[in-house]
Every structure is written in C-alpha cells, then in structure tokens.
Amino acid sequence: MSSEFSPIDKAKFVAAKRAVDYVDDGMRVGLGTGSTAAWMVKMLGELVRDEGLKIKAVPTSNRTAQLARDVGIDVFTLDEVKWLDLTIDGADEFDPHLNLIKGGGGALLQEKIVATASDQMVVISDASKSVETLGAFPLPVEVVKFGWQTTKELIEECLSNVNVLGSAVSLRLQNDAPMLTDEGHYILDLHLKRIENARELSLILNQVPGVVENGLFLDIADAIVIGHGDGRVEVRDINNGTVENEQIDILLNENLFADIED
C-alpha cells in the first residue's frame, strides 16, 4: 500500500484483508457497500483470478455489483441464491454488543435484507467507528417518495416520545436533488446524537407509514474485524465471546485499491 494512504485508509485495508479469510471455496457470499467493502471485493477478485476461488456473490448495491463483475466475481441475485453462508459489510457505527448504524452510503435496505439472509454476518470497520452508545452518526431511514414530507413529520412526532438527544430530520440530497436509493426511495437522516433504546426506536420507526426500513442493525452481526492504522486487527466474535488480535502486513507496493474512494 502506498505511503500516501492515511492511517484510516490503512485501517480499512487491513480489516478488509483479514475479513476475506472467512470466505471458503463454494460459499454464497453477500458483498457489502462502501469503501472498506470495496477493498474486500477487490481482494476476493484477486483470489478468484489467482487462486481459482469459486463463490456465488450477492451484492448489496448496484455499484458493488458492478465492481464485483469488474474483478471477475460471479454475481447472482438473492432470489437466485435463496440463502447465504456469509455476508461481509462495513458499518457507520458499532457498539460493544455489535449493534450497528448502517446506510451512510444509501444501501441500507438491501444491506439489511442480505445480512439477515445469511448464516453469518462479519462487519469490517476501522476503530474510529466504535462508540459506547449509538447515535453520533445520523441514522438513515429509507422512505417511499410518495408523501415523504408527511412521513418526515410523523417521524419527528415519534422522536418527541423517545429518549434521544437530538431530533433534527433532513432529506438526503445528491447534486442538490433528493438522493434516490437503488430501490427508488428517499433517505431521511435522523440527527439523534445519542440513542438510549435502539430496539424501541427501530420498532417505532418501522411502524410509521411510508418508512421502508431504518439503518439500525440489531442482533444481526456475528463478528467484527476492526482495523488500525499500524496494521493491527482486532477480531471480536459475539457468539463465542472471543477477542483476537493479529498483525496484518501492509506491503508498500500494494496499490490495487488506489482508485477506491469513500
């Protein structure tokens, strides 16, 4: 990896590199969305090309699907594969219990469907995403376009009755227009600062007419690979209750991922 990469870039790199060890030949694998997941996809592509790895991959977004095809990975739909052995995906925040906020890239609906259709979900992240309590990162909520302003008002009303520190809700924009998800929906970002009861909030949000899904991933992740800028990785397995620390080599000539952006 080039020395121009920041410690955060290196942390994402080593987390992705360690995570591909979970993938075995013949697996059905969910491929996440985001910069860390993109590095993981390219590493899998190398294994497909150089070592003959055979997997059936189900991407969580159109851009991940295109990247997977570009690196030679066979891409399938979830309907074709039915069930997955493993999903590897990033997170915008994670707490000590491996509850997550996801959806910063706008793919939360497909990410949640794929993750819950997997025997195992492995999260890849850098250490900066670790929090004691979820909520510092804005919580994405995917909503249908029809009546979205009414949906926004209903969500704001709900927030007045739950224990959060903030209540601002904003429509996510892209190039000065509402951002569209792969499913053609809008994203509302909830600036909550701190979520005292994520389970309660998730249930309340999903009862609001117009809400498709929210970005709280609760009791879904099985393990997390946390990367550090010096090449260290910490692997936490929530089911086994284990924590392992390893050192991943960062080769200066590894420039395969120089074109990947956040």
Secondary structure, DSSP 4 states (H G I P E B T S, - for coil): --TTS-HHHHHHHHHHHHHGGG--TT-EEEE--SHHHHHHHHHHHHHHHHH----EEEESSHHHHHHHHHTT--B--HHHH-SBSEEEE--SEE-TT--EE--TTS-HHHHHHHHHTBS-EEEEEEGGGB-SSS-SS-EEEEE-STTHHHHHHHHHHHHTTS-BS--EEEE-EETTEEPPPTTS-EEEEEE-S-BS-HHHHHHHHTTSTTEEEESEE-S---EEEEE-TTSEEEEEETTTTEEEEEE----TT--TTTT---
